Amino acid sequence: MGDAVMTGQPLLQVNGVETYYGNIRALAGIDVAVNKGEIVSLIGANGAGKSTLMMTICGSPQARKGSVVFEGREITRMPTHEIARLRIAQSPEGRRIFPRMTVMENLQMGAGLDNLKYFAEDVEKIFTLFPRLKERHAQRGGTLSGGEQQMLSIGRALMARPKLLLLDEPSLGLAPLIVKGIFEAIRKLNELEGLTVFLVEQNAFAALRLSHRAYVMVNGKVTMSGSGKELLANPEVRAAYLEGGRH
């Protein structure tokens, strides 16, 4: 994928963010930007702070220092439900679908009251993107396979018609073929609809191939950034995250 052209103000700007769990500092002054129409990934080892950054953007936990700015508006101290109303949607780590609800009911939960007039159109779009969900539309979420649950988690987030889609570890625990299909769906959404995506991912090879730009996080700090291609070719990144990791 080619590099995105940087124009104007970033859609999302994270400036000097520090996040704590009690007295433990999980994020140590993070600076990250996501421009409209980009796929940006954040890679790093387990425990580096990637998911904490994703949760901080959504307001839970809130940053103790620094700022989170979306569409030029500071959202650092806003409650999570108000941030969601700005059309920032998250597919969280571990999927967290509603296991007792059917596929269709899960999608309804994602739609929100503002988007109900688009419901049929949006469901059809998700079923085109993930045909497996159409086949399983009446099945309870908890009975789906891991890959199907991940598709449902992304589909539910898309029902909110997001301006920014946050994806936290979409490949976690999934077979390589399923991962390939999910990443292909993300690419399609970006290329055909211009969806802006911020992706946290341990599968560095797949993430960097997909992304316009990427950041590397180590122990709560961003240590490196560049285009997906640059980081794929970087010897340090290759040694730390890519050796034997081509999925």
KEKEMI-991543 format. One record per residue (C-alpha): residue in three letters; x negated, y negated, z negated. Coordinates in steps of 0.2 Angstrom, whole numbers, plus 5000, padded with zeros to 4 digits. Layout:
ALAXYZ...
***
This chain:
MET500050005000GLY499349835004ASP499049694992ALA500449574988VAL500249394992MET500249284976THR501349144978GLY502149024965GLN502449064947PRO502449244941LEU504049324937LEU503349394921GLN501949314911VAL501149384895ASN499949264887GLY498849304873VAL500049424865GLU499649504848THR500849634841TYR500749724824TYR501449874816GLY501349814798ASN499549764796ILE498949864811ARG498649764826ALA499249864841LEU498949724855ALA497449614853GLY497749464864ILE498549534880ASP498649434896VAL499649504910ALA500649434925VAL501849514937ASN502349424953LYS504049434961GLY504049584973GLU502549674966ILE502249844959VAL501049814945SER500349964934LEU499549974917ILE498450124915GLY497450184900ALA497250334888ASN498650384876GLY498750264861ALA497950124871GLY499450014867LYS500350024884SER502050074878THR501949944864LEU501649804877MET503249874886MET504249864870THR503549694866ILE504149624882CYS505949694878GLY505849604861SER505649754849PRO504349734841GLN504149544844ALA502449474847ARG501649394832LYS500549284842GLY500649224860SER502049214872VAL503149314884VAL503849214899PHE505149274911GLU505649164926GLY504849014918ARG505849044902GLU505049094885ILE505849254879THR504549294865ARG505849274850MET507449324859PRO508349484853THR508249634865HIS510149624870GLU509849444876ILE508249494886ALA509249634894ARG510549504900LEU509149414910ARG509149574920ILE507549654913ALA507949834913GLN506849974905SER506750164908PRO505850204892GLU504550334888GLY505450504884ARG506850454895ARG508150434881ILE509750464891PHE511350504882PRO511250694881ARG513150724878MET513750614891THR513850664910VAL512750594923MET514150474929GLU514450414911ASN512650384908LEU512650274924GLN514150184918MET513250144902GLY511850064912ALA513049954922GLY513549824910LEU515149724911ASP514449594923ASN514049724936LEU515649834936LYS516349754952TYR514749834961PHE514950004952ALA515450114966GLU514150034978ASP512750044965VAL513150224961GLU513150274979LYS511450184981ILE510750294966PHE511450454973THR510650414990LEU508950384981PHE509150534970PRO510250664979ARG510050784964LEU511050664953LYS512550674965GLU512550864964ARG512450854945HIS513650704943ALA514850794931GLN513550884921ARG512950824904GLY511350734903GLY510650854890THR510851004902LEU509750924916SER507950974919GLY506550854914GLY506450784932GLU508250754933GLN508350664917GLN506950554923MET507950514939LEU509450484928SER508450364916ILE507850264931GLY509550264939ARG510350204923ALA509150054922LEU509450014941MET511350004937ALA510949844928ARG510349764945PRO508749714937LYS507549574943LEU506149674934LEU506149854931LEU505049914917LEU504550104919ASP503650184904GLU502750344908PRO503950404922SER502850554926LEU502650624908GLY502850804907LEU503450834925ALA502850944939PRO501750864952LEU503150884966ILE504450804955VAL503250664951LYS502850634970GLY504750614973ILE505050494959PHE503550384964GLU504150384982ALA505850324976ILE505050184967ARG504050134983LYS505650134993LEU506550024980ASN505049904981GLU504849905000LEU506649905005GLU507449794992GLY505949694985LEU506249764968THR504849704956VAL504149844945PHE503049844930LEU502450024927VAL501550104912GLU500750264917GLN499450394911ASN499450474929ALA498150344935PHE497950414952ALA499750404956ALA500050234948LEU498550154957ARG499050224974LEU500750154972SER500349984965HIS499849814972ARG498949774957ALA498449854941TYR497749824923VAL496749944913MET497049944894VAL495850004880ASN496249994862GLY497549854863LYS496549754876VAL496549734894THR494749774900MET494949764919SER496149714933GLY496149714951SER497149784966GLY497649964966LYS496350004979GLU494949914970LEU495250004954LEU495450174963ALA493750144970ASN492950074954PRO491650204947GLU492150164929VAL493950194932ARG493650344942ALA492550424928ALA493750374914TYR495450414922LEU495350494939GLU494150634938GLY495150794941GLY496750694939ARG497350694957HIS499150744955
***
